[in-house]
Amino acid sequence: MKNISESQIDMVIATRNSGKMNEMWKMLSETTYNPLSLDDVQINEEVEETGVTFRENAILKAKTYGKLCGKLTLADDSGIEVDALDGQPGIYSARYGGEGKDDNDRNELLLKNLSGISEDKLTARFRCVVALWNPINDASVTFEGRIEGKITRNVRGSNGFGYDPLFFFPEKNKTLAELSIQEKEVVSHRGKAMREAIMYLEQNESSLRGD
């Protein structure tokens, strides 16, 4: 359990994805908010993602986990949309191909499903919706970020997670997995959504404290 400063506001980051946790934890740790994991608040339950949009799933996770712990709670839902696959995997990015698959399996499946597609049709985007649930008024607010790019034919880079090694970002001439942590934070879909969320948190700190 973390040592908590009285001047900080506890905030639970509702994810069990270590990659997401690391990115969001780092950004929140630089604010007046005290990030906590689901383990820190002793939550073992899993929330089923039954929404049909990133926004619905993000709100569902933030609200459900938030009510379980009674604290300010932040959750995200994110994924990759490939134009040649009509926007798939989309909200099913983390479940692409079914249960029991890891990041490498899903990357291989994506490349297999894009076999034969011409280079000019490999456009794609990452989207992220961050939801913040407030226990004081049982209300949720959301923030969205996106990044446009294309799918590469081979995995490149050892940083990041998920589909990062396949997502080529033209402005940097690299995949997201080839960027440093600091570079990715600036340009990524999650970084953009989190900066919007942090701006909201800073502007509404008094009401979020219940003052």
N, C-alpha and C positions, 0 to 999 in steps of 0.2 A: 504493500500500500504506500502511496506517495505521502510525503510530508506536505501539508496544505497550509498555505499562507492565509491568514484571516482577511487580507485585503483583496484576495482573488475570489472570483466567482467560479464555482465548480461547473464544468461542462463535460458531459459524457459524449465520447465519440463512439457512435453505435456502429461498429464494424468489427469483423473478425479477420478481415483481409489485412495482412501485415503491411503490404505495400501502401494501401490507402491510409492505414493508421499512421505510418511513419510520415507521410506527406502532410496530413492534416495536423498531426501532433506538433510537428516542427513549426508550422505557421501559427498555431494557437499558442504555443509556448512563448511566443514573442509578444503576446498581448497580456492584458490584465486578467485573462481567463485561465483557469487551471484545468487543463485537459485530463480526463480520466478515461480509462478503458472500461469495457464491459466487465472484465475480471475485477477491476478495482471496486466496482459496485456490486460484485458477486451476482451477476446475471448470467445464467447458463442457458436460458431459453433461446430458441432460434425463431426468427420471424419469417414466415413464408411470404415471398414477394409475389403477391397476387394482382398487383396493379398492371395496367396495360400501357403505362407511360413511365419514363424516368421520374417525372414529378410525383406521380401517384406512389411509386415504390419508395422514393425518398421520404415522403411525408409519412407513409405507413410505418417505416422503420423508426423514424425519429419519434413519432407519437407513441408507438407501442413500447419501445424500449424506455422512452421517457417516463411513461406511466408506471413502468415496473420499478424504476429507481426514484421517481419523484424529483428528478433534477433536470435542469436545462440540458437538452440533448440535441446533438447534431448528427445527421446521417446523410449519406449521399447514395445516389444510384447513377451509374455511368456505364458507358459501353461504346462500342465502335459500330458505325453504320457504313456499310459498303454499298456504293451505288449500283454496282453490277449485280448485287444480290438483293436488290430492292430494299436496301436498308438493313438487311440482316448482318450480324446477329442481333444488333440493337439491344433491347432490354434483356435479351437472353445471352448476352456476351459471356457472362460468368458460368452459364449452364450450357454453352454451345456444344452440341454433340451428346448431351446427356450427363448423367452422374458418373463420378469416378475418373473424370479426365482432369489433367493438370494443364498448366499454361502451355507447355510444349505440345501436348495433344491437341489443344484447341487451335494453336497456331498452324499445326500441320493440317488440320481439318479445313481451316480457312483457305490455305494455299491450295489444297486439293480441290475445293469447290470453285476456286478461281482459275483452275487449269484451263487453258485455251482462250481465256479472256485477253483481249489486246491491251497493251500497256496504257493506252489513252483512256481506257474505261475502268482503271483501277482506283479511281477517286474515292475518297472515304473521309469520314470525320469522326472524331471523338466528341462525345457529349457527356456533360456531367450536370446533375442537379443536386444541389446541397439544400437540405431542409433543416430548419431550426425549430424545435418545439419548446414552448415556454410553459412551465408548469403553473405559473401564476394565473394565466388566463386561458390555458388549454388551447392556444392558438399556434399555428405553424406559418412560417414564411419560407419562401424558397428563392434560390439564386442559381443562375445557370451560366455555364461556360462551355465553349466549343472551340475546336481547332480543326482546320481543314488540311488535308494532305492526301496521300495515296498509299496503297499497299505495295510493299516491295516483294520481290520473288523469293528472297532469302532472309532469314533472321539476321539482324545486324545489331551489335551492341550487347553489353552485359549489364547495363544499368536498367532501372525501371522494372516493370513486371507486366503480366498480362500480354496484351498485343503490342506493347511498346516496341519490341524488336522488329515488327513488321510495318510500323506506321512511320512513313517518311514525311518529314516536315520540310518543305521546300525552302522556307526562309532561312533555315540553318543548314540545309543540305545534309541533314542527318536524320536517322530515325530517333524517336524519343528515347530509345534505350542507349543511344550514343551520346546523349546530352548529359551534362553533369546534373546533380540534384538541383543546384541553384539555377541552371539554365532551364530545366524542365519546369520548375516552380513558376518562372516568369511567363512561359508561353503555353503551358498545358491547360486543358479544359478544367481540370480540378483546381489548379492554381488560380485561374480566372474566377471560378465560382467561389472559391474560398476567400479571395480578396474582397469580393462583393459582400460576402457574409461577415467578414471581419469589420468592414466599414459600417455595416448595420449594427454590429455588436458594440462598436465604439460609440456610435451615435445614440444608442439606446441603453447604455449601461445602467443608468439610474432606474429605469422601469424594469429592467431584467433582474435587478437586485431586490425589487419590490419596495423601493423607497417611495 
